[in-house]
Amino acid sequence: EGGQMPIHMRLPKRGFKNLFRLDYNTVNIGRVQTAIDAGKLDKGAKVDAAALIAAGVIRRAKDGVRLLGQGELKAKLDFVVAGCSAGAKEAVEKAGGTVTVVEPKAKAAAE
């Protein structure tokens, strides 16, 4: 009697996987402030996915960056991101910055 494969490996994978769901890389504003404090991001700079990658805040942009409002932002920054929570937008504007939400490129459905 050989070792039998566990049941979850014997059953076919079923279920719905949304190909159009965009996989965002979430960034908390506190994390951005940390990068500024460390001198990796310039105050008053335009902050987009490329800038966040260069600053080492995120490793890769995935389908876009979504800004979340955890932490504190003291610097005036202009964010260009794919998504933004209400709290994050408020915090950025309170610090004198702006948030521009760009439509992420829709993923082509894999055939």
TORKOL-4160 file (C-alpha; in steps of 0.2 Angstrom, whole numbers, padded with zeros to 4 digits, m for minus):
111
<pt num="1" X="0000" Y="0000" Z="0000"/>
<pt num="2" X="0010" Y="0015" Z="m0006"/>
<pt num="3" X="0007" Y="0032" Z="0001"/>
<pt num="4" X="m0009" Y="0039" Z="m0006"/>
<pt num="5" X="m0009" Y="0057" Z="m0013"/>
<pt num="6" X="m0019" Y="0069" Z="m0001"/>
<pt num="7" X="m0036" Y="0072" Z="m0007"/>
<pt num="8" X="m0034" Y="0090" Z="m0011"/>
<pt num="9" X="m0021" Y="0085" Z="m0024"/>
<pt num="10" X="m0032" Y="0072" Z="m0032"/>
<pt num="11" X="m0047" Y="0083" Z="m0034"/>
<pt num="12" X="m0047" Y="0095" Z="m0049"/>
<pt num="13" X="m0045" Y="0113" Z="m0045"/>
<pt num="14" X="m0062" Y="0122" Z="m0047"/>
<pt num="15" X="m0068" Y="0139" Z="m0044"/>
<pt num="16" X="m0068" Y="0157" Z="m0051"/>
<pt num="17" X="m0052" Y="0167" Z="m0054"/>
<pt num="18" X="m0056" Y="0184" Z="m0060"/>
<pt num="19" X="m0043" Y="0188" Z="m0073"/>
<pt num="20" X="m0048" Y="0206" Z="m0073"/>
<pt num="21" X="m0045" Y="0209" Z="m0055"/>
<pt num="22" X="m0030" Y="0220" Z="m0053"/>
<pt num="23" X="m0017" Y="0216" Z="m0040"/>
<pt num="24" X="m0012" Y="0232" Z="m0032"/>
<pt num="25" X="0003" Y="0234" Z="m0022"/>
<pt num="26" X="m0003" Y="0243" Z="m0006"/>
<pt num="27" X="0008" Y="0257" Z="0002"/>
<pt num="28" X="0004" Y="0265" Z="0018"/>
<pt num="29" X="0008" Y="0284" Z="0019"/>
<pt num="30" X="0018" Y="0281" Z="0035"/>
<pt num="31" X="0030" Y="0270" Z="0024"/>
<pt num="32" X="0032" Y="0284" Z="0012"/>
<pt num="33" X="0036" Y="0296" Z="0026"/>
<pt num="34" X="0049" Y="0284" Z="0032"/>
<pt num="35" X="0057" Y="0284" Z="0015"/>
<pt num="36" X="0057" Y="0303" Z="0016"/>
<pt num="37" X="0065" Y="0304" Z="0033"/>
<pt num="38" X="0078" Y="0292" Z="0027"/>
<pt num="39" X="0082" Y="0304" Z="0012"/>
<pt num="40" X="0076" Y="0291" Z="m0001"/>
<pt num="41" X="0062" Y="0302" Z="m0007"/>
<pt num="42" X="0062" Y="0320" Z="m0010"/>
<pt num="43" X="0050" Y="0332" Z="m0002"/>
<pt num="44" X="0039" Y="0340" Z="m0014"/>
<pt num="45" X="0042" Y="0327" Z="m0027"/>
<pt num="46" X="0030" Y="0318" Z="m0038"/>
<pt num="47" X="0028" Y="0301" Z="m0031"/>
<pt num="48" X="0023" Y="0287" Z="m0043"/>
<pt num="49" X="0026" Y="0269" Z="m0044"/>
<pt num="50" X="0043" Y="0271" Z="m0051"/>
<pt num="51" X="0048" Y="0283" Z="m0038"/>
<pt num="52" X="0042" Y="0271" Z="m0024"/>
<pt num="53" X="0052" Y="0257" Z="m0032"/>
<pt num="54" X="0067" Y="0268" Z="m0033"/>
<pt num="55" X="0066" Y="0273" Z="m0015"/>
<pt num="56" X="0064" Y="0255" Z="m0010"/>
<pt num="57" X="0046" Y="0257" Z="m0003"/>
<pt num="58" X="0040" Y="0243" Z="m0014"/>
<pt num="59" X="0048" Y="0230" Z="m0024"/>
<pt num="60" X="0037" Y="0230" Z="m0039"/>
<pt num="61" X="0022" Y="0240" Z="m0044"/>
<pt num="62" X="0011" Y="0224" Z="m0049"/>
<pt num="63" X="m0004" Y="0232" Z="m0058"/>
<pt num="64" X="m0002" Y="0249" Z="m0049"/>
<pt num="65" X="0000" Y="0256" Z="m0032"/>
<pt num="66" X="m0014" Y="0259" Z="m0020"/>
<pt num="67" X="m0011" Y="0271" Z="m0006"/>
<pt num="68" X="m0018" Y="0267" Z="0011"/>
<pt num="69" X="m0019" Y="0279" Z="0026"/>
<pt num="70" X="m0010" Y="0271" Z="0039"/>
<pt num="71" X="0004" Y="0281" Z="0048"/>
<pt num="72" X="0007" Y="0299" Z="0047"/>
<pt num="73" X="0013" Y="0310" Z="0032"/>
<pt num="74" X="0021" Y="0326" Z="0035"/>
<pt num="75" X="0028" Y="0330" Z="0019"/>
<pt num="76" X="0019" Y="0339" Z="0004"/>
<pt num="77" X="0019" Y="0326" Z="m0010"/>
<pt num="78" X="0010" Y="0324" Z="m0026"/>
<pt num="79" X="0005" Y="0306" Z="m0028"/>
<pt num="80" X="0001" Y="0298" Z="m0044"/>
<pt num="81" X="m0006" Y="0281" Z="m0040"/>
<pt num="82" X="m0019" Y="0268" Z="m0046"/>
<pt num="83" X="m0029" Y="0269" Z="m0030"/>
<pt num="84" X="m0031" Y="0278" Z="m0014"/>
<pt num="85" X="m0041" Y="0276" Z="0001"/>
<pt num="86" X="m0051" Y="0290" Z="0008"/>
<pt num="87" X="m0040" Y="0291" Z="0023"/>
<pt num="88" X="m0024" Y="0292" Z="0013"/>
<pt num="89" X="m0031" Y="0306" Z="0002"/>
<pt num="90" X="m0036" Y="0316" Z="0017"/>
<pt num="91" X="m0019" Y="0314" Z="0025"/>
<pt num="92" X="m0010" Y="0319" Z="0009"/>
<pt num="93" X="m0021" Y="0334" Z="0006"/>
<pt num="94" X="m0019" Y="0339" Z="0025"/>
<pt num="95" X="0000" Y="0339" Z="0022"/>
<pt num="96" X="m0003" Y="0350" Z="0007"/>
<pt num="97" X="0000" Y="0337" Z="m0007"/>
<pt num="98" X="m0011" Y="0330" Z="m0020"/>
<pt num="99" X="m0017" Y="0313" Z="m0026"/>
<pt num="100" X="m0020" Y="0310" Z="m0044"/>
<pt num="101" X="m0028" Y="0293" Z="m0047"/>
<pt num="102" X="m0023" Y="0286" Z="m0064"/>
<pt num="103" X="m0033" Y="0272" Z="m0072"/>
<pt num="104" X="m0022" Y="0257" Z="m0072"/>
<pt num="105" X="m0019" Y="0247" Z="m0088"/>
<pt num="106" X="m0032" Y="0234" Z="m0089"/>
<pt num="107" X="m0025" Y="0217" Z="m0090"/>
<pt num="108" X="m0029" Y="0208" Z="m0106"/>
<pt num="109" X="m0038" Y="0192" Z="m0102"/>
<pt num="110" X="m0027" Y="0177" Z="m0104"/>
<pt num="111" X="m0034" Y="0165" Z="m0117"/>
